[in-house]
Amino acid sequence: MASTVIGDIALVLVVSSLLGALARRCGQPTVIGQILTGVLLGPSLLGRLPGHLTAHLFPHSVLPSLTSLAQVAVVIFMFTVGYELNFGAMGRHGRAVPVVAAAALAVPMGLGIASVLLYRSGFAALGEAADGRSFVLFMGVATSITAMPVLAAIVRERGLAGTIAGEIATAVAATMDVLAWLVLAAALIGTGESSRFSWPVTLLLTGCFVAFMLSAVRPALTWWTSQGQSLLANPVPVAFALAMASAWVTTMLGLQPVFGGFLAGLAMRRRNGAPDADVVRSLDQAGNLLLPLFFIVTGLSLNIGDVRGDALIVLALIMVIASAGKLGPTYAASRLSGLEPRQSATIAALLNTRGLTELIALNVGLQAGLIHQRLFTVLVLMALLTTLMTGPLLTVIRPARASLPAGAAVPMNNL
């Protein structure tokens, strides 16, 4: 089995690198190529060819190993998201950030919840129990989330770093990420592994753990990093250990390891300082190396051939809710905040990006039993299509490239 796991890792890394490079050549973010890696090697494409190639390449015996490595990759990724959050950017643009964030999150989330309540028969046809609190909240998150890291990469690639539109879109996405993960955590309470505790106990324990991380661990880490001759002078192993330990605690609470990774990143970050460059670089490299395994695990869980009949209707409904519910309200809120039409349109297009963050949330829902495979496939397609839309939309808008004063430093961290 070990040899099969090693061979699978090599195959996935090669294919994802090639498709990621091809996606960049086509003007799309790398994540598009990585998502397509899972589709290509999974039952949606390779599995349909004679010989059951997917089953031979990825037998059931290797899935636990690949899934564990994928979970480590996601925890590292979520740690870096929390660690690199730039809360300072949220206060530089007056009321624009909270107003746009409220519209861009609340409207599609409300529409997602309403779609479940008004079209229960369609979701029931996909095997979903559409009357459950957790499912309703999850669909609200699934239709409203924005992929902040993918958005930040697009901002850099499109020359929007340092512009008003780029800064506001990134700050809004960061705000929405925090709120969306809180709603998703609420949806998970009382489901799956969290049934080991009653939901009030789970909520209490989770609150205590968050308070401990932010009020005790964070000051301790701040003090430690200020000691030049600390016993553990290298912060990278400490960051990795903190992320894994925090992920273990949230898993024991039934809230999935991604929440622990994100919380560890928030706790590791200094109160008034920039993230440590060594920590960011090292964990980014480790995460980027392992993340393709997350995409193959995702690809093995979906089958695009199942999207027909009722699933196609649900996909069309979700696409309208996710896109129109994000683009229209975001543009209107940006204009009400005093931004110009082109700036407002740029922010709306950027916030419609989903990508990796959406896939992580969808996998959390699938693993927790909130959704089943057919709806999971529908939502993955929605994430792929809305991310694909971002590049062409920005090309149509043709935003002005950033024009920085001579000698000004180009911002390296807009997360």
VEXDREN-2710 file (C-alpha; in Angstrom, 1 decimal):
% VEXDREN-2710
k/r/px/py/pz
1/MET/0.0/0.0/0.0
2/ALA/2.8/2.4/0.8
3/SER/4.2/2.1/-2.7
4/THR/0.7/2.9/-4.2
5/VAL/0.4/6.0/-1.9
6/ILE/3.8/7.2/-3.0
7/GLY/3.0/6.7/-6.7
8/ASP/-0.3/8.4/-6.3
9/ILE/1.3/11.4/-4.7
10/ALA/3.8/11.7/-7.6
11/LEU/1.0/11.4/-10.2
12/VAL/-1.2/14.0/-8.5
13/LEU/1.7/16.5/-8.1
14/VAL/2.8/16.2/-11.7
15/VAL/-0.7/16.5/-13.2
16/SER/-1.8/19.4/-10.9
17/SER/1.4/21.3/-11.7
18/LEU/0.8/20.9/-15.5
19/LEU/-2.9/21.9/-15.3
20/GLY/-2.1/24.7/-12.9
21/ALA/0.4/26.2/-15.3
22/LEU/-2.0/25.7/-18.2
23/ALA/-4.7/27.6/-16.2
24/ARG/-2.3/30.5/-15.6
25/ARG/-1.5/30.6/-19.4
26/CYS/-5.3/30.9/-20.0
27/GLY/-5.6/33.8/-17.6
28/GLN/-7.2/31.8/-14.8
29/PRO/-5.9/31.3/-11.2
30/THR/-3.9/28.1/-10.5
31/VAL/-6.7/26.7/-8.4
32/ILE/-8.7/26.1/-11.5
33/GLY/-6.1/23.7/-12.9
34/GLN/-5.9/22.0/-9.5
35/ILE/-9.6/21.5/-9.3
36/LEU/-9.6/20.0/-12.8
37/THR/-6.9/17.6/-11.7
38/GLY/-9.5/16.0/-9.3
39/VAL/-12.1/16.0/-12.1
40/LEU/-9.6/14.5/-14.6
41/LEU/-8.3/11.7/-12.4
42/GLY/-11.6/11.0/-10.6
43/PRO/-14.7/9.0/-11.6
44/SER/-16.0/12.0/-13.6
45/LEU/-13.5/11.5/-16.5
46/LEU/-10.8/8.9/-16.0
47/GLY/-13.2/6.6/-14.2
48/ARG/-15.5/6.5/-17.3
49/LEU/-12.8/5.1/-19.5
50/PRO/-12.6/1.3/-20.0
51/GLY/-10.5/-0.6/-17.4
52/HIS/-11.7/1.3/-14.3
53/LEU/-8.4/3.3/-14.2
54/THR/-9.5/5.5/-11.3
55/ALA/-10.2/2.4/-9.1
56/HIS/-6.8/0.9/-10.0
57/LEU/-4.9/4.1/-9.5
58/PHE/-6.7/5.1/-6.2
59/PRO/-7.9/1.9/-4.5
60/HIS/-9.9/2.2/-1.3
61/SER/-6.9/1.1/0.7
62/VAL/-4.9/4.3/-0.1
63/LEU/-7.8/6.7/0.5
64/PRO/-7.3/7.0/4.3
65/SER/-3.6/8.0/3.8
66/LEU/-4.4/10.5/1.1
67/THR/-7.3/12.0/3.1
68/SER/-5.1/12.4/6.2
69/LEU/-2.4/14.2/4.1
70/ALA/-5.1/16.3/2.5
71/GLN/-6.4/17.3/6.0
72/VAL/-2.9/18.4/7.0
73/ALA/-2.7/20.5/3.9
74/VAL/-6.0/22.2/4.6
75/VAL/-5.1/22.9/8.2
76/ILE/-1.8/24.5/7.1
77/PHE/-3.7/26.5/4.5
78/MET/-6.3/27.7/7.0
79/PHE/-3.6/28.6/9.4
80/THR/-1.9/30.9/6.8
81/VAL/-5.3/32.5/6.0
82/GLY/-5.8/33.4/9.7
83/TYR/-2.2/34.4/10.2
84/GLU/-2.1/36.8/7.2
85/LEU/-5.4/38.5/7.8
86/ASN/-4.8/42.2/7.6
87/PHE/-7.3/43.8/9.9
88/GLY/-5.6/47.2/9.4
89/ALA/-6.9/47.4/5.8
90/MET/-10.5/47.1/7.1
91/GLY/-10.3/50.5/8.8
92/ARG/-8.7/52.5/6.0
93/HIS/-11.8/52.9/3.8
94/GLY/-14.4/54.2/6.2
95/ARG/-17.8/52.5/6.1
96/ALA/-17.1/50.9/2.7
97/VAL/-15.8/47.6/4.1
98/PRO/-18.6/46.8/6.6
99/VAL/-21.3/48.0/4.2
100/VAL/-20.0/45.9/1.3
101/ALA/-19.3/42.9/3.5
102/ALA/-22.8/43.0/4.9
103/ALA/-24.4/43.1/1.5
104/ALA/-22.0/40.6/-0.2
105/LEU/-22.6/38.0/2.6
106/ALA/-26.1/38.6/3.9
107/VAL/-27.9/38.7/0.5
108/PRO/-26.6/35.5/-1.1
109/MET/-26.8/33.7/2.3
110/GLY/-30.4/34.7/2.7
111/LEU/-31.2/33.6/-0.9
112/GLY/-29.4/30.3/-0.3
113/ILE/-31.5/29.7/2.8
114/ALA/-34.7/30.8/1.0
115/SER/-34.0/28.5/-1.9
116/VAL/-34.0/25.5/0.5
117/LEU/-37.2/26.6/2.2
118/LEU/-39.0/27.3/-1.1
119/TYR/-37.7/24.4/-3.2
120/ARG/-37.5/21.6/-0.7
121/SER/-38.7/19.1/-3.3
122/GLY/-35.7/19.8/-5.6
123/PHE/-33.2/19.3/-2.8
124/ALA/-35.1/16.2/-1.5
125/ALA/-34.8/14.7/-5.0
126/LEU/-31.0/14.8/-4.5
127/GLY/-31.4/12.9/-1.3
128/GLU/-31.1/15.9/1.1
129/ALA/-33.2/16.4/4.3
130/ALA/-34.1/20.0/3.4
131/ASP/-35.9/20.7/6.7
132/GLY/-32.9/20.5/9.0
133/ARG/-31.4/23.6/10.7
134/SER/-27.8/22.5/9.9
135/PHE/-28.5/21.9/6.2
136/VAL/-30.3/25.2/5.8
137/LEU/-27.4/27.1/7.5
138/PHE/-24.9/25.2/5.4
139/MET/-26.6/26.1/2.1
140/GLY/-26.5/29.8/3.2
141/VAL/-22.7/29.5/3.7
142/ALA/-22.2/27.6/0.4
143/THR/-23.9/30.3/-1.7
144/SER/-22.2/33.2/0.0
145/ILE/-18.6/32.4/0.7
146/THR/-15.7/34.1/-1.1
147/ALA/-12.2/32.6/-1.6
148/MET/-10.0/35.3/-0.1
149/PRO/-6.6/33.7/-1.0
150/VAL/-7.7/33.2/-4.6
151/LEU/-9.1/36.8/-4.7
152/ALA/-5.8/38.1/-3.3
153/ALA/-3.8/36.3/-6.0
154/ILE/-6.1/37.7/-8.7
155/VAL/-5.6/41.2/-7.3
156/ARG/-1.8/40.8/-7.6
157/GLU/-1.9/39.3/-11.1
158/ARG/-4.3/41.9/-12.4
159/GLY/-2.2/44.8/-11.1
160/LEU/-4.9/45.8/-8.6
161/ALA/-2.6/45.7/-5.5
162/GLY/-2.6/49.1/-3.8
163/THR/-5.7/50.3/-5.6
164/ILE/-8.9/51.2/-3.7
165/ALA/-10.8/48.4/-5.4
166/GLY/-8.2/45.8/-4.6
167/GLU/-7.8/46.8/-1.0
168/ILE/-11.5/47.0/-0.3
169/ALA/-12.2/43.7/-2.0
170/THR/-9.5/42.0/0.0
171/ALA/-10.6/43.5/3.3
172/VAL/-14.3/42.6/2.6
173/ALA/-13.3/39.0/1.7
174/ALA/-11.4/38.7/5.0
175/THR/-14.3/40.0/7.0
176/MET/-16.7/37.6/5.2
177/ASP/-14.4/34.7/5.7
178/VAL/-14.5/35.1/9.5
179/LEU/-18.2/35.5/9.5
180/ALA/-18.9/32.6/7.1
181/TRP/-16.7/30.2/9.2
182/LEU/-18.6/31.2/12.3
183/VAL/-21.9/30.4/10.6
184/LEU/-20.5/27.1/9.3
185/ALA/-19.3/26.2/12.8
186/ALA/-22.9/26.9/14.1
187/ALA/-24.3/24.6/11.4
188/LEU/-22.0/21.8/12.6
189/ILE/-23.0/22.0/16.2
190/GLY/-25.2/19.0/17.0
191/THR/-24.2/17.0/14.0
192/GLY/-21.7/14.2/13.3
193/GLU/-19.0/13.8/15.9
194/SER/-20.2/16.8/17.8
195/SER/-23.1/14.6/19.0
196/ARG/-20.7/13.4/21.7
197/PHE/-21.7/16.5/23.5
198/SER/-25.1/18.3/23.6
199/TRP/-25.1/21.4/21.5
200/PRO/-25.0/23.8/24.6
201/VAL/-22.0/22.0/25.9
202/THR/-20.3/22.0/22.5
203/LEU/-21.0/25.8/22.2
204/LEU/-19.6/26.4/25.7
205/LEU/-16.5/24.4/25.2
206/THR/-15.8/26.0/21.8
207/GLY/-16.2/29.4/23.3
208/CYS/-13.8/28.6/26.1
209/PHE/-11.2/27.2/23.7
210/VAL/-11.5/30.4/21.5
211/ALA/-11.1/32.6/24.6
212/PHE/-8.1/30.5/25.8
213/MET/-6.4/30.8/22.4
214/LEU/-6.9/34.5/22.0
215/SER/-6.5/35.6/25.6
216/ALA/-3.8/33.2/26.8
217/VAL/-2.0/31.6/23.9
218/ARG/-1.8/34.7/21.8
219/PRO/-0.1/36.9/24.5
220/ALA/2.2/34.0/25.4
221/LEU/3.3/33.8/21.7
222/THR/3.7/37.5/21.5
223/TRP/6.0/37.5/24.5
224/TRP/7.9/34.5/23.2
225/THR/8.5/36.1/19.8
226/SER/9.9/39.2/21.5
227/GLN/12.7/37.1/23.1
228/GLY/15.7/37.2/20.8
229/GLN/17.4/34.3/22.5
230/SER/14.4/32.0/23.0
231/LEU/15.0/28.3/23.4
232/LEU/12.9/27.7/20.3
233/ALA/14.3/30.5/18.1
234/ASN/12.7/29.1/14.9
235/PRO/9.0/30.0/14.9
236/VAL/8.1/27.6/12.0
237/PRO/7.9/24.4/14.0
238/VAL/6.0/26.2/16.7
239/ALA/3.5/27.5/14.2
240/PHE/3.1/24.0/12.6
241/ALA/2.6/22.4/16.1
242/LEU/0.1/25.1/17.2
243/ALA/-1.9/24.6/14.0
244/MET/-2.0/20.8/14.4
245/ALA/-2.8/20.9/18.1
246/SER/-5.6/23.4/17.6
247/ALA/-7.0/21.4/14.8
248/TRP/-7.0/18.3/17.1
249/VAL/-8.9/20.2/19.7
250/THR/-11.6/21.4/17.3
251/THR/-11.9/17.9/15.9
252/MET/-12.5/16.5/19.3
253/LEU/-15.2/19.1/19.7
254/GLY/-16.7/18.0/16.4
255/LEU/-16.1/21.2/14.5
256/GLN/-13.6/19.8/11.9
257/PRO/-9.9/20.5/11.9
258/VAL/-10.1/23.5/9.5
259/PHE/-11.5/25.7/12.3
260/GLY/-8.6/24.8/14.6
261/GLY/-6.1/25.8/11.9
262/PHE/-7.8/29.1/11.2
263/LEU/-8.0/29.9/15.0
264/ALA/-4.3/29.0/15.4
265/GLY/-3.4/31.5/12.7
266/LEU/-5.3/34.2/14.5
267/ALA/-3.6/33.4/17.8
268/MET/-0.1/33.3/16.3
269/ARG/-0.4/36.7/14.7
270/ARG/1.2/39.6/16.6
271/ARG/-1.2/42.3/17.7
272/ASN/0.5/45.2/16.1
273/GLY/3.1/43.6/13.8
274/ALA/3.3/42.0/10.4
275/PRO/3.3/38.2/10.0
276/ASP/6.8/36.6/10.3
277/ALA/8.1/36.2/6.7
278/ASP/9.7/32.8/7.5
279/VAL/6.5/31.4/8.9
280/VAL/4.5/32.6/5.9
281/ARG/7.0/31.3/3.4
282/SER/7.6/27.9/5.0
283/LEU/3.9/27.1/5.6
284/ASP/2.9/28.4/2.2
285/GLN/5.4/26.1/0.6
286/ALA/4.3/23.1/2.7
287/GLY/0.7/23.8/2.0
288/ASN/1.1/24.4/-1.7
289/LEU/3.0/21.1/-2.0
290/LEU/0.3/19.1/-0.2
291/LEU/-2.9/20.9/-1.4
292/PRO/-3.1/19.0/-4.7
293/LEU/-3.9/15.9/-2.6
294/PHE/-6.9/17.8/-1.3
295/PHE/-8.1/18.3/-4.8
296/ILE/-7.8/14.7/-5.8
297/VAL/-9.7/13.6/-2.6
298/THR/-12.4/16.1/-3.7
299/GLY/-12.4/14.8/-7.2
300/LEU/-12.8/11.2/-6.0
301/SER/-15.9/12.3/-4.1
302/LEU/-17.8/13.7/-7.1
303/ASN/-19.1/12.4/-10.4
304/ILE/-20.2/15.1/-12.9
305/GLY/-22.2/12.4/-14.8
306/ASP/-24.7/12.4/-12.0
307/VAL/-25.6/16.1/-12.7
308/ARG/-28.8/15.6/-14.7
309/GLY/-32.5/16.1/-14.2
310/ASP/-33.2/17.6/-10.8
311/ALA/-29.5/18.1/-10.2
312/LEU/-29.3/20.4/-13.3
313/ILE/-32.3/22.4/-12.1
314/VAL/-30.7/22.8/-8.7
315/LEU/-27.3/23.8/-10.3
316/ALA/-29.0/26.5/-12.4
317/LEU/-30.8/27.8/-9.2
318/ILE/-27.6/27.8/-7.2
319/MET/-25.7/29.6/-9.9
320/VAL/-28.2/32.4/-10.1
321/ILE/-28.3/32.8/-6.4
322/ALA/-24.6/32.6/-5.9
323/SER/-23.7/35.0/-8.8
324/ALA/-26.6/37.4/-9.0
325/GLY/-26.9/37.5/-5.2
326/LYS/-23.2/38.4/-4.9
327/LEU/-22.7/40.7/-8.0
328/GLY/-25.7/42.9/-7.7
329/PRO/-25.8/43.7/-4.0
330/THR/-22.0/44.1/-3.9
331/TYR/-22.1/46.6/-6.7
332/ALA/-25.0/48.5/-5.1
333/ALA/-23.3/48.6/-1.7
334/SER/-20.1/49.8/-3.2
335/ARG/-21.8/52.7/-5.1
336/LEU/-23.7/53.6/-1.9
337/SER/-20.4/53.8/-0.1
338/GLY/-19.2/56.5/-2.6
339/LEU/-17.1/54.4/-5.0
340/GLU/-17.0/54.9/-8.7
341/PRO/-18.8/52.6/-11.1
342/ARG/-15.7/50.9/-12.4
343/GLN/-14.4/50.4/-8.8
344/SER/-17.7/49.0/-7.7
345/ALA/-17.9/46.6/-10.7
346/THR/-14.3/45.4/-10.0
347/ILE/-15.1/44.7/-6.3
348/ALA/-18.3/42.8/-7.3
349/ALA/-16.4/40.6/-9.8
350/LEU/-13.6/39.9/-7.3
351/LEU/-16.0/38.9/-4.5
352/ASN/-17.8/36.4/-6.8
353/THR/-14.6/34.3/-6.7
354/ARG/-15.0/31.1/-4.7
355/GLY/-12.3/28.5/-5.5
356/LEU/-10.4/26.8/-2.7
357/THR/-12.2/28.3/0.3
358/GLU/-15.5/27.1/-1.1
359/LEU/-14.2/23.6/-1.7
360/ILE/-12.9/23.4/1.9
361/ALA/-16.4/24.3/3.2
362/LEU/-18.1/21.8/0.9
363/ASN/-15.8/19.0/2.0
364/VAL/-16.5/19.9/5.6
365/GLY/-20.2/19.6/4.9
366/LEU/-19.7/16.3/3.1
367/GLN/-17.6/14.8/5.8
368/ALA/-20.0/15.9/8.5
369/GLY/-23.0/14.4/6.6
370/LEU/-24.7/17.7/6.0
371/ILE/-24.9/17.0/2.3
372/HIS/-24.6/14.0/0.0
373/GLN/-22.6/13.3/-3.1
374/ARG/-25.0/14.6/-5.8
375/LEU/-25.4/18.0/-4.1
376/PHE/-21.7/18.1/-3.3
377/THR/-21.0/17.7/-7.1
378/VAL/-23.5/20.4/-7.9
379/LEU/-21.9/22.8/-5.4
380/VAL/-18.3/22.0/-6.6
381/LEU/-19.4/22.8/-10.2
382/MET/-20.9/26.1/-8.9
383/ALA/-17.6/26.9/-7.2
384/LEU/-15.7/26.1/-10.4
385/LEU/-17.9/28.1/-12.7
386/THR/-18.1/31.2/-10.5
387/THR/-14.3/31.2/-10.2
388/LEU/-14.0/30.9/-14.0
389/MET/-16.2/33.9/-14.4
390/THR/-13.9/36.3/-12.5
391/GLY/-11.2/36.6/-15.2
392/PRO/-13.5/37.4/-18.1
393/LEU/-15.6/39.8/-16.0
394/LEU/-12.5/41.7/-15.0
395/THR/-11.4/41.8/-18.7
396/VAL/-14.7/43.3/-19.7
397/ILE/-14.5/45.9/-16.9
398/ARG/-10.9/46.6/-17.8
399/PRO/-9.9/48.2/-14.5
400/ALA/-7.0/50.7/-14.5
401/ARG/-3.8/49.2/-13.3
402/ALA/-2.3/50.4/-10.1
403/SER/-0.3/53.5/-10.4
404/LEU/2.1/53.9/-7.5
405/PRO/4.2/57.0/-6.8
406/ALA/7.9/56.8/-7.7
407/GLY/9.8/55.0/-5.0
408/ALA/6.6/53.7/-3.3
409/ALA/6.7/50.1/-2.1
410/VAL/4.4/47.7/-3.7
411/PRO/2.3/46.0/-1.0
412/MET/3.4/42.4/-0.7
413/ASN/0.6/41.3/1.7
414/ASN/-3.0/42.2/0.9
415/LEU/-4.6/39.4/2.8
END
